[in-house]
Amino acid sequence: MTSTETTLSTQPDGARPGGTSPAAGDRRRWFALAIVMTAAFMDLVDVTIVNIAIPSIQREAGASVSQIQWITAGYALAFAAGLVTGGRLGDIHGRKRVFLFGIGGFTIASALCGLAANPEMLVASRILQGGMAALMVPQVLSIVHATFPAHERGKVFGLFGAIVGLGAVSGPLLGALLTEWNLFGLEWRPIFLINLPVGIAGLVLGSRFITESKAPKALKLDLVGVALVVVGLLMLLYPLTQGRELGWPLWGYLTMAGAVVVFGALVAYERRKTARDGSPLIELSLFRVKSFAAGIAVQTVFGVGLGIFFLVWTLYMQFGLGWSALRAGLTGVPFSIAVSTAAGLSVQKLVPRFGRKVLQAGALTMAAGVLLYVWESERYGLAIASWQMALPLVVMGVGMGLIVAPLTDAVLSEVPREHAGSASGLINTVQQMGNALGLGLVSVVFYGVIADDLRPTEVGPAFVNAFQHALGWVAAVMTVIFLLMFALPKRPAQHVEGATEQEPAMVVAEKEPELVS
């Protein structure tokens, strides 16, 4: 989940025009909380629900391998590219207004996904859906800050964490059930159409119960920066995703090399933008902080690893082993439970005592789980059972949980207070970009070792072998993450300077915004 990028308010915490706590005693704030939490849940589920339905989409819609990758990567790319801009639009034009626009657009995009007449329309609709999520999601924590006084935020963020965990667990299961049930003969389409009643209710209730707010001193938009990021990523991702189907033409390699030039131009432009008006898309001075620079690298590489694993895992179970969507979804339950349990234990007990070692242990544990999965896959082959996957999945889940929950605070712990909002926005952006890159790499590390024109009897063994090959890459990624973590602080601060006991460091930059009546 993301945090929005906002500027520090000069108002004291808890202040609002008139001198009272924001929405103190107003029961409507709990309705507002339910609405924004539901929107956050809808986004989380939509990310995880699609993977489990990918084989059904490929069979029923006739999607190619590259189109399957774009259905997932397109969402992540649009989401990443729009996150920071979405937060700033809320600062400038009002969080409620932008949130409602985002949830309305997300609902329309979901309808277009569910009604897609062909794979091309589905890819385009998923990109639109990701862009709308980038407007909707960054407003969630800002609206919470505008609606709740500081002393209530501990309870609110506890609920927020529960929603994140619930979204991670329920997404694959819900996707599996909706796909398996084949409601009204619609195959995979209900996984998107289910968003319609939820989105419409959020739109109607949000317009009534959410209080409008703006940042007193919002940063300006950096649309040129956004354009350079999108162009650079597309120049990198498109050849990766399409290369195998096109026979890896020379122009693909030249385009990927050109992406480096575009990213260089982005850095030069951001420097000029900083000097001109102080509102760049990327605050380059943050990279002088060693722990932050290393943390950004960790987040990016971690996103790559997760992008590879979750897609190839689904393809392995449903195409390689021939399992139903429901069986594949149920097989992932131990993993989700292990992630949620380890994440809570990591933040509350382990990191305060052992610091950076917990995150490094998480990387090694996840790598060990991946290698254990490879071993079991080789040992049992096509006869492997769900219960035999439980052990490696639990080990992987524990490792992932030890990393995901405390990583943001570790990366932010040495960032100057005035840049905490920019830093947290950038952390979430690069993880989504890494995820998109990982999904693009599936064509290399998974499909790249599968021969064309397989006979039916050869499909299962080929997919099992490709899964093992891809997991080798994921294990290597975890090893790289372990090494990069040496640059993180040995004992990350629980809160950056200026945070209260109720406020996590990732949102300390979001002090009370100006409330608009």
C-alpha positions as CSV (number, residue, x, y, z in Angstrom):
1,M,0.0,0.0,0.0
2,T,1.1,3.5,-0.7
3,S,1.4,6.7,1.2
4,T,0.8,10.0,-0.4
5,E,3.4,12.6,-1.0
6,T,2.5,15.9,0.7
7,T,4.3,18.8,2.1
8,L,4.6,19.7,5.7
9,S,2.0,22.0,7.1
10,T,2.9,24.9,9.3
11,Q,-0.1,24.2,11.5
12,P,0.5,22.4,14.7
13,D,-0.6,18.7,14.8
14,G,-4.3,18.4,15.3
15,A,-5.0,22.0,14.4
16,R,-7.7,23.1,12.1
17,P,-9.4,26.4,11.4
18,G,-11.3,27.3,14.6
19,G,-8.8,25.5,16.9
20,T,-10.5,22.2,17.4
21,S,-9.3,18.8,16.6
22,P,-10.1,17.6,13.1
23,A,-13.5,16.0,13.1
24,A,-13.3,15.4,16.8
25,G,-16.5,13.8,18.1
26,D,-17.9,13.6,14.6
27,R,-19.2,10.0,14.0
28,R,-19.2,10.6,10.3
29,R,-15.4,10.2,10.3
30,W,-15.8,6.5,10.9
31,F,-18.0,6.3,7.8
32,A,-15.3,8.2,5.9
33,L,-12.7,5.7,7.2
34,A,-14.8,2.7,6.1
35,I,-15.1,4.2,2.6
36,V,-11.4,4.9,2.0
37,M,-10.4,1.6,3.6
38,T,-12.8,-0.2,1.2
39,A,-11.2,1.6,-1.7
40,A,-7.7,0.6,-0.5
41,F,-9.0,-3.0,-0.1
42,M,-10.5,-2.9,-3.6
43,D,-7.1,-1.9,-5.1
44,L,-5.2,-4.6,-3.1
45,V,-7.6,-7.3,-4.1
46,D,-7.6,-6.2,-7.7
47,V,-3.8,-6.6,-7.8
48,T,-3.8,-10.1,-6.4
49,I,-7.1,-11.4,-7.9
50,V,-5.9,-11.2,-11.5
51,N,-2.9,-13.6,-11.3
52,I,-5.1,-16.6,-10.3
53,A,-7.4,-15.9,-13.3
54,I,-4.6,-15.5,-15.8
55,P,-4.9,-19.1,-17.2
56,S,-8.6,-18.7,-17.6
57,I,-8.1,-15.4,-19.4
58,Q,-5.6,-16.9,-21.7
59,R,-7.8,-19.8,-22.6
60,E,-11.2,-18.0,-22.9
61,A,-9.9,-14.7,-24.5
62,G,-7.1,-16.2,-26.5
63,A,-4.5,-13.8,-25.0
64,S,-0.9,-14.3,-26.1
65,V,2.0,-14.7,-23.7
66,S,3.0,-11.0,-24.1
67,Q,-0.6,-9.9,-23.6
68,I,-0.9,-11.9,-20.4
69,Q,2.2,-10.1,-19.1
70,W,0.8,-6.7,-20.1
71,I,-2.5,-7.4,-18.3
72,T,-0.5,-7.5,-15.0
73,A,2.5,-5.2,-15.8
74,G,0.4,-2.5,-17.5
75,Y,-1.5,-2.0,-14.3
76,A,1.7,-1.8,-12.2
77,L,3.3,0.5,-14.7
78,A,0.4,3.0,-14.8
79,F,0.0,2.8,-11.0
80,A,3.7,3.5,-10.4
81,A,3.9,6.3,-12.9
82,G,0.9,8.2,-11.5
83,L,1.4,7.7,-7.7
84,V,3.4,10.9,-6.9
85,T,1.3,13.0,-9.3
86,G,-1.9,11.6,-7.9
87,G,-0.8,12.7,-4.4
88,R,0.0,16.2,-5.6
89,L,-3.3,16.5,-7.5
90,G,-5.0,15.8,-4.2
91,D,-2.9,18.4,-2.4
92,I,-3.8,21.0,-5.0
93,H,-7.4,20.3,-6.0
94,G,-8.6,18.6,-2.8
95,R,-8.2,15.0,-1.6
96,K,-11.9,14.3,-1.5
97,R,-12.4,15.5,-5.1
98,V,-9.5,13.5,-6.5
99,F,-10.4,10.4,-4.5
100,L,-13.9,10.5,-5.8
101,F,-12.6,11.0,-9.4
102,G,-10.2,8.1,-8.9
103,I,-12.8,5.7,-7.5
104,G,-15.2,6.6,-10.2
105,G,-12.6,6.1,-12.9
106,F,-11.5,2.8,-11.3
107,T,-15.1,1.6,-11.3
108,I,-15.5,2.5,-15.0
109,A,-12.2,0.8,-15.9
110,S,-13.2,-2.3,-14.0
111,A,-16.4,-2.4,-16.1
112,L,-14.4,-2.1,-19.3
113,C,-12.1,-4.9,-18.1
114,G,-15.0,-7.2,-17.4
115,L,-16.7,-6.4,-20.7
116,A,-13.5,-6.5,-22.8
117,A,-14.2,-7.9,-26.3
118,N,-10.6,-8.9,-26.9
119,P,-7.2,-9.1,-25.2
120,E,-6.1,-5.7,-26.5
121,M,-9.1,-4.0,-24.9
122,L,-8.4,-5.8,-21.6
123,V,-4.8,-4.6,-21.6
124,A,-5.9,-1.0,-22.3
125,S,-8.5,-1.2,-19.6
126,R,-6.0,-2.5,-17.1
127,I,-3.7,0.4,-17.8
128,L,-6.6,2.8,-17.3
129,Q,-7.4,1.0,-14.1
130,G,-3.9,1.4,-12.8
131,G,-3.9,5.1,-13.6
132,M,-7.2,5.6,-11.8
133,A,-5.8,3.6,-8.8
134,A,-2.9,6.1,-8.8
135,L,-5.4,8.9,-8.2
136,M,-7.5,7.0,-5.6
137,V,-5.0,5.3,-3.4
138,P,-2.6,8.2,-2.5
139,Q,-5.6,10.1,-1.0
140,V,-6.4,7.4,1.6
141,L,-3.8,8.2,4.2
142,S,-4.2,12.0,3.6
143,I,-7.9,11.7,4.2
144,V,-7.2,9.8,7.4
145,H,-4.9,12.5,8.6
146,A,-7.5,15.2,7.7
147,T,-10.3,13.3,9.4
148,F,-8.7,11.9,12.6
149,P,-6.9,13.7,15.4
150,A,-3.4,12.4,16.3
151,H,-4.4,10.4,19.4
152,E,-6.9,8.2,17.3
153,R,-4.5,7.4,14.6
154,G,-2.9,4.4,16.3
155,K,-6.2,2.6,16.2
156,V,-6.8,3.7,12.7
157,F,-3.4,2.4,11.4
158,G,-4.0,-0.8,13.2
159,L,-7.2,-1.2,11.2
160,F,-5.3,-0.2,8.1
161,G,-2.8,-3.0,8.7
162,A,-5.6,-5.5,9.1
163,I,-7.1,-4.5,5.8
164,V,-3.8,-4.9,4.0
165,G,-3.4,-8.4,5.5
166,L,-7.0,-9.3,4.6
167,G,-6.6,-8.0,1.0
168,A,-3.4,-10.2,0.6
169,V,-5.2,-13.3,1.8
170,S,-8.6,-12.8,0.2
171,G,-7.5,-11.7,-3.3
172,P,-6.3,-15.0,-4.6
173,L,-9.2,-16.9,-2.9
174,L,-11.8,-14.6,-4.2
175,G,-10.3,-14.7,-7.7
176,A,-10.3,-18.5,-7.6
177,L,-13.9,-18.8,-6.4
178,L,-15.2,-16.3,-9.0
179,T,-13.3,-18.0,-11.8
180,E,-14.3,-21.5,-10.6
181,W,-18.0,-20.6,-10.2
182,N,-18.2,-19.2,-13.8
183,L,-21.1,-17.0,-12.8
184,F,-23.7,-16.6,-15.6
185,G,-21.1,-18.2,-18.0
186,L,-18.9,-15.1,-17.7
187,E,-15.7,-17.1,-17.0
188,W,-13.1,-14.8,-15.5
189,R,-15.0,-11.5,-16.0
190,P,-16.7,-11.4,-12.5
191,I,-13.2,-10.7,-11.0
192,F,-13.5,-7.2,-12.5
193,L,-17.3,-6.7,-12.4
194,I,-17.4,-7.3,-8.7
195,N,-15.8,-3.9,-8.3
196,L,-18.9,-2.2,-9.8
197,P,-21.3,-2.2,-6.8
198,V,-18.4,-1.5,-4.4
199,G,-17.1,1.4,-6.4
200,I,-20.6,2.9,-6.9
201,A,-21.3,2.7,-3.2
202,G,-17.9,4.3,-2.4
203,L,-18.7,7.1,-4.8
204,V,-22.1,7.8,-3.4
205,L,-21.2,7.5,0.3
206,G,-17.8,9.2,-0.2
207,S,-19.4,12.3,-1.6
208,R,-21.5,12.5,1.6
209,F,-19.2,11.6,4.4
210,I,-15.6,12.5,3.4
211,T,-14.4,16.0,4.4
212,E,-12.6,17.9,1.8
213,S,-9.0,18.9,2.5
214,K,-6.0,20.4,0.7
215,A,-2.3,21.0,1.5
216,P,-1.6,24.6,2.5
217,K,1.5,24.6,0.3
218,A,1.2,21.9,-2.3
219,L,4.1,21.2,-4.7
220,K,3.6,21.8,-8.4
221,L,3.0,19.0,-10.9
222,D,6.0,17.7,-12.8
223,L,4.3,16.3,-15.9
224,V,7.5,16.3,-17.9
225,G,9.2,14.1,-15.2
226,V,6.2,11.7,-15.4
227,A,6.4,11.5,-19.2
228,L,10.2,10.7,-19.1
229,V,9.6,8.0,-16.5
230,V,6.8,6.4,-18.6
231,V,8.8,6.6,-21.8
232,G,11.9,5.2,-20.2
233,L,10.0,2.3,-18.6
234,L,8.2,1.5,-21.8
235,M,11.4,1.5,-23.8
236,L,12.7,-1.1,-21.3
237,L,9.6,-3.2,-20.8
238,Y,8.2,-3.4,-24.3
239,P,11.2,-5.1,-25.9
240,L,11.4,-7.5,-22.9
241,T,7.8,-8.4,-23.1
242,Q,7.5,-8.7,-26.9
243,G,11.0,-9.8,-27.7
244,R,10.5,-13.6,-27.5
245,E,7.4,-13.5,-29.8
246,L,9.2,-11.3,-32.3
247,G,12.4,-13.3,-32.3
248,W,14.5,-10.8,-30.3
249,P,15.1,-8.2,-33.1
250,L,18.0,-5.7,-33.1
251,W,15.6,-2.8,-32.5
252,G,14.6,-4.3,-29.2
253,Y,18.2,-4.2,-27.8
254,L,18.6,-0.6,-29.2
255,T,15.4,0.5,-27.5
256,M,16.5,-0.9,-24.2
257,A,19.8,0.8,-24.5
258,G,17.9,4.0,-25.4
259,A,16.0,3.7,-22.1
260,V,19.3,4.4,-20.2
261,V,19.6,7.7,-22.2
262,V,16.0,8.7,-21.3
263,F,16.7,8.0,-17.6
264,G,19.8,10.1,-17.8
265,A,17.7,12.9,-19.3
266,L,15.2,12.5,-16.4
267,V,18.0,13.1,-13.9
268,A,19.2,16.2,-15.7
269,Y,15.7,17.6,-16.0
270,E,14.9,16.9,-12.3
271,R,18.0,18.8,-11.3
272,R,16.9,21.8,-13.3
273,K,13.4,21.5,-12.0
274,T,14.7,21.5,-8.4
275,A,16.7,24.6,-9.0
276,R,13.8,26.4,-10.8
277,D,10.8,25.8,-8.5
278,G,11.7,23.2,-5.9
279,S,9.0,20.7,-6.9
280,P,10.6,17.9,-8.8
281,L,9.0,14.5,-9.3
282,I,12.1,12.9,-7.8
283,E,14.0,14.6,-4.9
284,L,17.5,13.8,-6.1
285,S,19.1,15.0,-2.9
286,L,17.6,12.0,-1.1
287,F,20.1,9.8,-2.9
288,R,22.9,11.4,-1.0
289,V,21.6,9.5,2.1
290,K,23.3,6.1,1.7
291,S,20.6,4.1,3.6
292,F,17.9,5.7,1.4
293,A,19.7,5.0,-1.9
294,A,20.3,1.4,-0.8
295,G,16.7,1.1,0.4
296,I,15.4,2.2,-3.0
297,A,17.6,-0.4,-4.6
298,V,16.2,-3.0,-2.2
299,Q,12.6,-2.0,-3.0
300,T,13.2,-2.1,-6.7
301,V,14.9,-5.5,-6.7
302,F,12.4,-6.9,-4.3
303,G,9.6,-5.8,-6.6
304,V,11.3,-7.5,-9.5
305,G,11.5,-10.8,-7.5
306,L,7.9,-10.7,-6.5
307,G,6.7,-9.8,-10.0
308,I,8.5,-12.9,-11.4
309,F,7.4,-15.3,-8.6
310,F,3.7,-14.6,-8.4
311,L,3.0,-14.8,-12.2
312,V,5.1,-18.0,-12.8
313,W,3.7,-19.6,-9.7
314,T,0.2,-19.4,-11.1
315,L,1.3,-20.6,-14.5
316,Y,3.1,-23.5,-12.9
317,M,0.2,-24.7,-10.9
318,Q,-2.6,-24.2,-13.5
319,F,-0.8,-24.9,-16.8
320,G,2.1,-27.1,-15.6
321,L,0.3,-29.2,-13.0
322,G,-3.2,-28.8,-14.5
323,W,-4.8,-27.7,-11.3
324,S,-8.0,-25.7,-11.1
325,A,-8.0,-22.0,-10.1
326,L,-9.6,-23.0,-6.8
327,R,-7.0,-25.5,-5.9
328,A,-4.2,-23.1,-6.8
329,G,-5.9,-20.4,-4.7
330,L,-6.2,-22.6,-1.7
331,T,-2.6,-23.8,-2.0
332,G,-1.5,-20.2,-1.5
333,V,-3.3,-19.8,1.9
334,P,-0.4,-20.9,4.1
335,F,1.9,-18.4,2.3
336,S,-0.5,-15.5,3.0
337,I,-1.0,-16.4,6.6
338,A,2.8,-16.8,7.1
339,V,3.4,-13.3,5.6
340,S,0.8,-11.6,7.8
341,T,1.9,-13.4,11.0
342,A,5.6,-12.7,10.4
343,A,5.0,-9.1,9.4
344,G,3.3,-8.4,12.7
345,L,6.0,-10.2,14.7
346,S,8.7,-8.4,12.8
347,V,7.5,-4.9,13.5
348,Q,6.3,-5.4,17.1
349,K,9.0,-7.7,18.6
350,L,12.0,-8.4,16.4
351,V,13.1,-5.2,14.7
352,P,13.1,-3.1,17.9
353,R,15.5,-5.7,19.4
354,F,17.6,-6.9,16.5
355,G,17.4,-4.1,13.9
356,R,18.7,-4.7,10.4
357,K,19.5,-8.3,11.0
358,V,15.8,-9.1,10.9
359,L,15.4,-7.8,7.4
360,Q,18.5,-9.7,6.3
361,A,17.3,-12.9,7.9
362,G,14.0,-12.4,6.0
363,A,15.9,-12.2,2.7
364,L,17.9,-15.4,3.5
365,T,14.8,-17.2,4.8
366,M,12.9,-16.3,1.6
367,A,15.8,-17.5,-0.5
368,A,15.9,-20.8,1.5
369,G,12.1,-21.2,0.9
370,V,12.5,-20.7,-2.8
371,L,15.3,-23.3,-3.0
372,L,13.3,-25.7,-0.9
373,Y,10.4,-25.2,-3.4
374,V,12.8,-25.9,-6.3
375,W,13.9,-29.1,-4.6
376,E,10.4,-30.3,-3.9
377,S,9.3,-29.5,-7.4
378,E,12.2,-31.6,-8.8
379,R,11.6,-34.4,-6.4
380,Y,7.8,-34.9,-6.9
381,G,7.5,-33.5,-10.5
382,L,3.9,-33.5,-11.8
383,A,2.7,-35.6,-8.9
384,I,3.4,-32.9,-6.3
385,A,0.5,-32.3,-3.9
386,S,-0.7,-29.0,-2.3
387,W,0.3,-30.2,1.2
388,Q,3.8,-30.8,0.0
389,M,4.1,-27.2,-1.1
390,A,3.0,-25.9,2.3
391,L,6.5,-26.1,3.9
392,P,8.4,-24.1,1.3
393,L,5.5,-21.6,1.0
394,V,5.4,-21.0,4.8
395,V,9.2,-20.5,4.8
396,M,8.9,-18.1,1.9
397,G,6.0,-16.3,3.6
398,V,7.9,-15.9,6.9
399,G,10.9,-14.4,5.0
400,M,8.7,-12.0,3.1
401,G,6.8,-11.0,6.2
402,L,10.1,-10.2,8.0
403,I,11.0,-7.8,5.2
404,V,7.8,-6.1,4.0
405,A,6.5,-4.6,7.2
406,P,9.7,-2.9,8.6
407,L,11.4,-2.1,5.3
408,T,9.9,1.4,4.8
409,D,10.8,2.6,8.2
410,A,14.3,1.3,7.8
411,V,14.7,3.1,4.5
412,L,13.3,6.4,5.9
413,S,15.0,6.3,9.2
414,E,17.9,8.6,8.1
415,V,15.9,10.8,5.7
416,P,15.5,14.4,6.7
417,R,12.1,15.2,8.2
418,E,11.2,17.7,5.5
419,H,11.6,15.1,2.8
420,A,9.8,12.2,4.5
421,G,6.8,12.6,2.3
422,S,8.8,12.7,-1.0
423,A,10.8,9.7,0.1
424,S,7.9,7.5,1.1
425,G,6.1,8.3,-2.2
426,L,9.3,7.4,-4.1
427,I,9.7,4.1,-2.2
428,N,6.2,3.0,-3.2
429,T,6.7,4.1,-6.8
430,V,10.0,2.2,-7.3
431,Q,8.5,-1.0,-5.8
432,Q,5.7,-0.9,-8.3
433,M,8.1,-0.2,-11.1
434,G,10.2,-3.1,-10.0
435,N,7.1,-5.3,-10.1
436,A,6.3,-4.2,-13.6
437,L,9.9,-5.0,-14.6
438,G,9.7,-8.4,-13.0
439,L,6.5,-9.2,-14.9
440,G,8.3,-8.2,-18.1
441,L,11.2,-10.5,-17.3
442,V,8.9,-13.5,-17.1
443,S,9.2,-13.8,-20.9
444,V,13.0,-14.3,-20.4
445,V,13.3,-16.3,-17.2
446,F,10.2,-18.5,-17.6
447,Y,8.9,-18.6,-21.2
448,G,12.5,-18.2,-22.5
449,V,13.2,-21.8,-21.5
450,I,10.0,-23.2,-22.9
451,A,10.2,-24.5,-26.5
452,D,7.6,-23.5,-29.1
453,D,5.0,-26.0,-30.5
454,L,5.0,-28.4,-27.5
455,R,3.0,-31.6,-27.7
456,P,0.3,-31.9,-25.1
457,T,2.3,-34.4,-23.1
458,E,5.3,-32.1,-23.1
459,V,3.5,-29.0,-21.7
460,G,3.5,-30.1,-18.0
461,P,7.2,-31.1,-17.8
462,A,8.2,-27.9,-19.7
463,F,6.3,-25.6,-17.4
464,V,7.7,-27.4,-14.3
465,N,11.2,-27.0,-15.6
466,A,10.6,-23.3,-16.4
467,F,9.2,-22.8,-13.0
468,Q,12.3,-24.2,-11.4
469,H,14.5,-22.0,-13.6
470,A,12.6,-18.9,-12.7
471,L,12.8,-19.7,-9.0
472,G,16.6,-19.8,-9.4
473,W,16.4,-16.2,-10.5
474,V,14.2,-15.3,-7.5
475,A,16.7,-16.9,-5.1
476,A,19.5,-14.9,-6.7
477,V,17.4,-11.7,-6.3
478,M,16.9,-12.5,-2.6
479,T,20.7,-12.9,-2.2
480,V,21.3,-9.5,-3.9
481,I,18.7,-7.9,-1.5
482,F,20.6,-9.5,1.5
483,L,23.8,-7.8,0.4
484,L,22.2,-4.4,-0.3
485,M,20.7,-4.4,3.2
486,F,24.2,-4.0,4.7
487,A,23.8,-0.3,3.7
488,L,20.7,0.1,5.8
489,P,21.0,1.4,9.4
490,K,21.9,-1.3,11.9
491,R,19.1,-0.3,14.1
492,P,16.4,1.6,12.1
493,A,14.5,4.3,14.0
494,Q,10.9,3.4,14.7
495,H,9.9,6.9,13.8
496,V,11.6,9.7,12.0
497,E,12.1,13.0,13.8
498,G,8.8,14.6,14.6
499,A,6.6,11.5,14.5
500,T,4.3,10.7,17.4
501,E,3.8,7.3,18.9
502,Q,0.6,6.9,16.8
503,E,2.2,7.9,13.5
504,P,4.4,5.6,11.5
505,A,7.4,7.3,9.9
506,M,6.1,6.7,6.4
507,V,3.4,9.3,6.9
508,V,5.0,11.7,9.3
509,A,5.2,14.3,6.5
510,E,1.5,14.3,6.3
511,K,0.7,16.6,9.2
512,E,-2.8,18.1,9.4
513,P,-3.8,19.5,6.0
514,E,-6.0,22.5,5.6
515,L,-9.7,21.4,5.9
516,V,-12.0,22.9,3.4
517,S,-15.6,23.5,4.4
